[in-house]
Every structure is written in C-alpha cells, then in structure tokens.
Amino acid sequence: MSPSIRNGQEHPIGVEAADPARAKVDDGGATFVGNLGVNVKTYDDGAMSLVLGTGVGPKHAMHFSPGQAEQLRGFLRIVDTDSRPRSLLDEARDIVYGDREQTHGAPDHNLVAIAAIWTALLRAQLKTGSTVTPQLVCLLMMGLKLARASNRPSHREHMLDVAGYVALAERCNYIDPAK
C-alpha cells in the first residue's frame, strides 16, 4: 500500500533501514535512518517528495515525477507506519504479478531459459535424456532461499523470496490446482 496525502495532510511513512537495529522512530511516527531524517509524501498522481534532515537547520527536499517515484520504489521498501505490516504472501503476489516483467521479461520464458542453461551445466551429472524443468528451477530456487534463511531465519526477505517462487510457479501454471 502506498502512503498518500490524506485530506491535505502529510501521511508520515518510514524508509526501512537495511539494518533495522539502526532505525529510530520519532514521536511523529516517521522513521529515521542514522542521523538523517527522511520524510516522504506521495501524491494522487504518483509523484513523490522527500525531505531530508531533522530539527533545526537546513533541510533538503527532492521532488520526483510519477515515473521517477515508481523507479525509486523499486529500490526502497516504503513502510506505511499507520497500517499493519503487509502479508508476505500479498507482497510476493504483488511482485510476481506486478510490472517486474518490464525489466526481467516474461517469467515463463526466463524459467525455460534458466532450465536450459542448468541442463547444459549439469549434463555430466544428469541421466542421458534428462533435463532440468522450469518447475524444478522454481523448487531449486526455493531451496537456495531456504538455505540462506537458515543463516538468519528471522530475516523477512528470505521468506518473501520463497513465497515469491511459490507465486511464480502458480503464475506459470506449474502447480496443479486440482491436487
């Protein structure tokens, strides 16, 4: 859910820190990373403004067009501090069914290409005539993400990635809905 201006009032949101332990929250609910305060506004047309700096002294503001704001959202996780955290499943579904295809290409074509590359790389290990399937690519990627998660099980992104590969397998019709 994107934050917005409500009734002409700024809706404070936070920019999540790469290291959540370093993030601080002020009394107004805006999240600050390190010593740099970040206040974000989004507008109905999709534009966004960022105000950097806290307290007394100079503040720096940036304005982003709707297109620029959309690109920025691809680099930052924006957290709406006035609402519950989003479900991992909802977020994974939004990513898989979102506009990612514009930058990554059609997911089913990518999985077929990955399967072909992995088949070529594993040709000495596979039985003659065997291939890696796109469905197996999804399962193997889930396994990779689970292996990473074993190092830091509470890290949200690992589970988001696993859920994303499940959603991807569903989107590409690799899951039999009848079973």
C-alpha positions as CSV (number, residue, x, y, z in Angstrom):
1,M,0.0,0.0,0.0
2,S,1.5,3.3,-1.0
3,P,1.3,6.2,1.5
4,S,-0.6,9.3,0.4
5,I,-1.7,12.7,1.2
6,R,-5.0,12.4,3.1
7,N,-7.3,15.4,3.4
8,G,-4.4,17.7,2.5
9,Q,-2.3,16.3,5.4
10,E,1.0,14.7,5.2
11,H,0.9,10.9,5.8
12,P,4.2,10.1,7.5
13,I,6.0,7.0,6.4
14,G,9.3,5.5,7.1
15,V,12.1,4.2,4.8
16,E,13.1,0.9,6.2
17,A,16.8,0.7,7.1
18,A,19.0,-2.1,5.7
19,D,19.9,-2.8,9.3
20,P,16.6,-2.5,11.3
21,A,18.6,-2.2,14.6
22,R,19.9,1.2,13.4
23,A,16.5,2.6,12.6
24,K,14.9,5.1,15.1
25,V,11.4,6.3,15.3
26,D,10.5,9.8,16.4
27,D,7.3,10.8,18.2
28,G,5.5,11.7,15.0
29,G,6.0,8.2,13.6
30,A,8.4,9.0,10.8
31,T,11.3,6.6,10.6
32,F,14.9,8.0,10.6
33,V,17.9,6.1,9.4
34,G,21.1,7.0,11.2
35,N,21.3,10.8,11.7
36,L,19.4,11.6,8.5
37,G,15.7,12.1,8.9
38,V,13.5,11.1,6.0
39,N,10.0,12.4,5.5
40,V,8.2,11.2,2.4
41,K,5.0,12.4,0.7
42,T,3.2,10.8,-2.2
43,Y,0.5,12.4,-4.2
44,D,-2.5,11.1,-6.0
45,D,-0.8,11.3,-9.4
46,G,2.0,9.1,-8.2
47,A,4.6,11.9,-7.7
48,M,6.7,11.8,-4.5
49,S,8.7,14.3,-2.5
50,L,11.4,13.5,0.1
51,V,12.5,15.9,2.8
52,L,15.9,15.1,4.3
53,G,17.0,16.5,7.6
54,T,15.6,16.9,11.1
55,G,15.3,19.5,13.8
56,V,16.7,23.0,13.3
57,G,18.9,23.8,10.4
58,P,18.8,23.2,6.6
59,K,16.6,20.6,5.1
60,H,17.0,19.3,1.6
61,A,14.0,18.4,-0.5
62,M,13.7,16.4,-3.6
63,H,10.6,16.0,-5.9
64,F,10.1,13.0,-8.1
65,S,7.8,12.8,-11.1
66,P,5.4,9.8,-11.1
67,G,7.8,7.8,-13.3
68,Q,10.8,8.7,-11.2
69,A,8.9,7.8,-8.0
70,E,8.0,4.4,-9.4
71,Q,11.6,3.7,-10.1
72,L,12.6,4.8,-6.6
73,R,10.0,2.4,-5.1
74,G,12.0,-0.4,-6.8
75,F,15.0,0.4,-4.6
76,L,13.3,1.3,-1.3
77,R,10.9,-0.6,0.8
78,I,8.4,2.1,1.9
79,V,6.6,1.3,5.1
80,D,3.2,2.9,5.9
81,T,3.5,3.5,9.7
82,D,-0.3,4.0,10.1
83,S,-1.2,0.5,8.9
84,R,-0.4,-3.1,9.7
85,P,2.6,-4.7,8.0
86,R,1.7,-6.3,4.7
87,S,1.4,-10.0,4.5
88,L,4.4,-11.7,2.9
89,L,2.1,-13.6,0.7
90,D,0.4,-10.4,-0.5
91,E,3.7,-8.7,-1.1
92,A,5.1,-11.8,-3.0
93,R,2.0,-11.9,-5.2
94,D,2.3,-8.1,-5.9
95,I,5.9,-8.6,-7.0
96,V,5.3,-11.7,-9.2
97,Y,2.2,-10.3,-10.8
98,G,3.4,-6.7,-10.9
99,D,5.4,-4.8,-13.5
100,R,8.6,-6.8,-13.0
101,E,8.1,-8.3,-16.4
102,Q,9.1,-5.0,-17.9
103,T,12.6,-5.3,-16.6
104,H,13.0,-9.1,-16.3
105,G,10.9,-10.4,-19.2
106,A,8.2,-13.0,-19.2
107,P,8.7,-15.3,-16.2
108,D,7.8,-18.5,-18.0
109,H,10.4,-17.7,-20.7
110,N,13.0,-16.9,-18.1
111,L,12.4,-20.2,-16.3
112,V,12.7,-22.1,-19.5
113,A,16.0,-20.4,-20.3
114,I,17.3,-21.0,-16.8
115,A,16.3,-24.7,-17.1
116,A,18.1,-25.0,-20.4
117,I,21.3,-23.4,-19.0
118,W,21.2,-25.5,-15.9
119,T,20.7,-28.7,-18.0
120,A,23.7,-27.8,-20.1
121,L,25.8,-27.1,-16.9
122,L,24.7,-30.3,-15.3
123,R,24.8,-32.5,-18.4
124,A,27.6,-34.7,-16.9
125,Q,25.5,-35.3,-13.7
126,L,22.1,-35.8,-15.3
127,K,20.9,-39.2,-16.7
128,T,21.0,-39.3,-20.5
129,G,18.0,-37.6,-21.9
130,S,17.1,-35.9,-18.6
131,T,16.6,-32.2,-18.4
132,V,16.1,-29.6,-15.7
133,T,12.5,-28.4,-16.0
134,P,11.2,-24.8,-15.3
135,Q,9.2,-26.3,-12.4
136,L,12.4,-27.7,-10.9
137,V,14.0,-24.3,-11.3
138,C,11.3,-22.8,-9.0
139,L,11.9,-25.6,-6.5
140,L,15.7,-25.3,-6.6
141,M,15.4,-21.5,-6.1
142,M,13.2,-22.1,-3.1
143,G,15.8,-24.4,-1.7
144,L,18.5,-21.8,-2.3
145,K,16.4,-19.2,-0.4
146,L,15.7,-21.7,2.4
147,A,19.5,-22.4,2.7
148,R,20.1,-18.7,3.0
149,A,17.3,-18.4,5.6
150,S,19.0,-21.0,7.8
151,N,21.7,-18.4,8.5
152,R,19.3,-15.8,9.6
153,P,15.8,-17.3,10.0
154,S,14.1,-14.1,11.1
155,H,15.2,-12.1,8.0
156,R,11.9,-11.3,6.3
157,E,13.3,-11.1,2.8
158,H,14.3,-14.8,2.7
159,M,10.7,-15.9,3.4
160,L,9.4,-13.3,0.9
161,D,11.6,-14.8,-1.8
162,V,10.4,-18.3,-1.0
163,A,6.8,-17.2,-1.2
164,G,7.6,-15.3,-4.4
165,Y,8.9,-18.5,-6.1
166,V,5.7,-20.3,-5.0
167,A,3.7,-17.5,-6.5
168,L,5.8,-17.7,-9.6
169,A,5.2,-21.4,-10.0
170,E,1.5,-20.7,-9.7
171,R,1.6,-17.9,-12.2
172,C,3.3,-20.1,-14.7
173,N,0.7,-22.9,-14.2
174,Y,3.3,-25.3,-12.7
175,I,1.0,-26.1,-9.8
176,D,-1.9,-28.4,-10.5
177,P,-4.9,-26.6,-8.9
178,A,-6.9,-29.9,-8.7
179,K,-4.5,-31.6,-6.3
